[in-house]
Amino acid sequence: MKRLFISLFSFLIIISCSKGGGDDPAPPVVTPPVVILQPGTPSLVFPANNEPCQDGTSINDTQSEVNFQWGTTGNTLNYVLTITNLTNNSELTFNTSDANKVVALSKTEPYRWGVTAQGDTGSTPAQSSLWKFYLAGDAQVNYAPFPPDLLSPKSGSNVFAVNNEVTLTWGASDVDNDLSTYKVYLDNVDGSTLLDTYTHTAEITSTAVSVSANTLYYWKVIAIDANGNESDSGVYTFRVQ
């Protein structure tokens, strides 16, 4: 009986010690997720889209200064202004913290421009739409069309012919709204062979052309306005599978 009492006493001591040993563990520290604020998308203001820019400040016979302007955006550290000369595809890029930038450009040339808003590290830059304009020259009253945009097939793409045909699609515009005709060139050498001439009826034009399988093609489009002014898309390529 005495031995039983001692064993029971020891068991109670063990239970008591196990219940009373140390403090409860601290709850884990929960780190809140890092919220990265994204920059807004810039809205372009000036120069206007598909318009002649006649408000540039002439600085000599060949150049004018243009004050590019766009709307400010939230969560933005700086803006990247990109301007492309559509005649030779040369590109100018400027960084600025302001919502405008004065740039000297060559007169009587077509341009495309856009703005990218950049935010904190880890955020995604926001790209504006792309606008076109024609920088007026001194006493200029008529403007050449913008170089046509070759929409399909994309340059360097592989395409499948349907009934031995591929559809060529291009778009074009003109600040004077006097586009007249297109000359389409297509061959498998350098894009210098005239395929046909088409009357301008809409901003987007398509035509089906005969092609051969396993052949690389070169094509381009020249836009012509009612005054005989021309613009060249440049040569694109595509391969028929």
C-alpha positions in Angstrom: 0.0 0.0 0.0 2.8 2.4 0.8 4.6 1.5 -2.5 1.3 2.3 -4.3 1.0 5.6 -2.6 4.6 6.6 -3.5 4.0 5.6 -7.2 0.8 7.7 -7.4 2.5 10.7 -5.8 5.4 10.5 -8.4 2.8 10.3 -11.2 1.1 13.4 -10.0 4.4 15.3 -9.7 5.2 14.4 -13.4 1.8 15.6 -14.6 2.2 18.8 -12.6 5.6 19.5 -14.0 4.6 18.8 -17.6 1.7 21.2 -17.3 3.5 24.0 -15.7 6.8 24.0 -17.8 7.6 27.3 -19.6 5.6 29.9 -21.4 3.4 29.3 -24.4 5.3 29.8 -27.7 4.8 33.3 -29.3 2.5 33.3 -32.4 4.3 33.5 -35.7 5.0 37.0 -37.1 2.9 37.5 -40.3 4.5 39.8 -42.8 1.9 41.7 -44.8 2.4 41.4 -48.6 4.2 44.2 -50.3 1.8 46.2 -52.5 3.5 47.6 -55.6 1.6 50.6 -57.0 1.4 50.6 -60.8 1.8 53.7 -62.9 -1.2 55.0 -64.8 -1.4 55.0 -68.6 -0.5 58.4 -70.1 -3.1 60.2 -72.3 -1.5 62.0 -75.3 -2.4 65.6 -75.8 -0.2 67.3 -78.4 0.7 67.0 -81.3 -2.7 65.7 -82.3 -3.2 62.4 -84.0 -3.3 62.3 -87.8 -3.0 66.0 -88.0 -0.4 68.4 -89.5 1.6 70.1 -86.6 1.7 73.7 -87.6 2.4 75.1 -84.1 6.1 74.2 -83.9 8.6 77.0 -83.3 10.8 77.3 -86.4 14.5 77.5 -85.4 16.0 77.4 -89.0 15.1 76.4 -92.5 15.0 72.7 -91.8 14.0 72.3 -88.1 11.2 73.2 -85.7 10.8 72.8 -82.0 7.7 70.8 -81.0 6.4 70.8 -77.4 5.1 67.3 -76.8 2.4 67.2 -74.1 0.5 64.4 -72.3 -1.5 64.0 -69.1 0.2 63.3 -65.8 -0.3 59.8 -64.2 -0.2 58.6 -60.6 2.5 56.4 -59.1 4.9 57.6 -61.8 8.6 58.4 -61.3 9.4 59.4 -64.8 8.2 59.3 -68.4 9.9 58.0 -71.5 9.0 59.9 -74.7 9.7 58.0 -78.0 9.5 59.7 -81.4 10.0 57.8 -84.6 10.6 59.4 -88.0 8.4 57.3 -90.3 10.4 58.2 -93.4 13.6 56.5 -92.2 12.5 54.7 -89.0 15.1 56.6 -86.9 14.0 56.9 -83.3 14.6 59.5 -80.5 14.1 58.7 -76.8 13.9 61.1 -73.9 13.5 60.7 -70.2 11.7 63.4 -68.2 9.8 63.8 -64.9 7.5 66.4 -66.5 4.4 65.8 -68.6 5.9 67.6 -71.6 9.2 67.8 -73.6 10.4 70.2 -76.2 12.2 68.5 -79.1 13.8 69.8 -82.3 12.7 67.8 -85.3 13.1 68.0 -89.1 10.4 69.8 -91.0 8.1 68.2 -93.6 8.5 64.7 -92.1 5.9 62.2 -90.8 6.3 61.1 -87.2 4.9 58.6 -84.7 5.1 59.2 -80.9 4.2 57.7 -77.6 4.9 57.9 -73.9 5.7 55.2 -71.3 5.1 55.9 -67.6 7.6 54.2 -65.3 7.0 53.6 -61.5 8.8 52.0 -58.6 11.0 49.0 -58.9 8.9 45.9 -59.6 6.0 47.9 -61.2 5.0 47.4 -64.9 5.6 50.4 -67.2 2.4 51.7 -68.8 2.5 52.5 -72.5 0.3 55.1 -74.1 -1.4 54.8 -77.5 0.7 55.7 -80.5 -0.1 58.9 -82.4 1.0 60.1 -85.8 1.5 63.7 -87.0 3.2 65.5 -89.9 5.5 68.3 -89.0 4.7 71.2 -91.3 7.3 73.1 -93.3 7.3 76.8 -94.1 4.3 77.6 -96.3 3.5 74.0 -96.8 -0.1 73.4 -97.9 -0.2 69.7 -98.8 1.3 66.7 -97.1 2.4 63.3 -98.3 0.5 60.3 -96.9 1.8 58.6 -93.8 3.9 55.5 -94.8 1.5 52.5 -95.0 1.5 50.1 -92.1 1.9 46.5 -93.4 -0.5 44.6 -91.0 -0.5 41.0 -92.4 1.5 38.9 -92.9 3.8 40.2 -90.2 7.4 40.7 -91.3 9.4 37.5 -90.9 6.3 35.4 -90.3 5.5 31.9 -91.6 2.1 31.6 -93.2 0.0 28.9 -94.7 -1.6 29.4 -98.1 -5.4 28.8 -98.6 -6.1 27.6 -102.1 -2.6 28.8 -103.0 -3.3 32.3 -101.9 -2.3 34.6 -99.1 -4.1 37.8 -98.1 -2.0 41.0 -97.9 -3.4 43.6 -95.5 -2.2 47.2 -95.0 -3.5 50.4 -93.5 -2.8 54.0 -94.4 -3.9 57.6 -93.6 -3.2 61.1 -94.7 -3.6 64.4 -92.9 -5.2 66.0 -96.0 -7.6 63.1 -96.5 -6.7 62.9 -100.2 -5.3 59.4 -100.4 -5.8 58.2 -104.0 -4.1 54.9 -104.8 -1.7 52.2 -103.6 1.0 50.4 -105.6 1.6 47.0 -104.2 4.9 45.2 -104.9 5.5 41.5 -104.4 8.2 39.0 -105.5 10.7 36.5 -104.1 13.8 38.7 -104.6 13.6 42.2 -103.2 10.0 43.5 -103.3 10.6 45.7 -106.4 8.1 44.0 -108.8 4.8 45.8 -109.2 1.9 43.5 -108.4 -1.0 45.8 -109.0 -2.4 49.3 -108.3 -5.4 49.7 -106.0 -7.8 52.6 -105.5 -8.0 53.9 -101.9 -11.5 53.2 -100.5 -10.9 52.6 -96.8 -8.2 53.0 -94.1 -7.6 49.2 -94.1 -7.1 47.4 -97.5 -6.7 43.7 -98.3 -6.0 41.7 -101.4 -5.5 38.0 -102.0 -2.4 37.1 -104.0 -1.2 33.8 -105.5 1.9 32.2 -103.9 3.9 29.1 -104.0 4.8 26.8 -101.1 8.2 26.8 -99.5 9.0 30.3 -100.8 10.2 33.5 -99.2 8.3 36.6 -100.4 9.1 40.3 -100.2 6.4 42.9 -100.3 5.8 46.7 -99.8 3.1 49.3 -100.5 3.4 52.8 -101.8 0.6 55.2 -100.9 -0.1 58.1 -103.3 -2.3 61.1 -102.7 -4.3 63.2 -105.2 -1.4 65.6 -105.6 1.1 62.8 -106.5 2.8 62.8 -103.1 4.1 59.3 -102.2 5.2 57.4 -99.1 6.8 54.0 -98.9 6.0 51.3 -96.3 9.4 49.7 -96.6 9.9 46.0 -97.5 8.5 43.2 -95.3 9.1 39.5 -95.8 7.0 36.3 -95.2 7.6 32.6 -95.9 4.8 30.4 -97.3 4.9 27.0 -95.6 
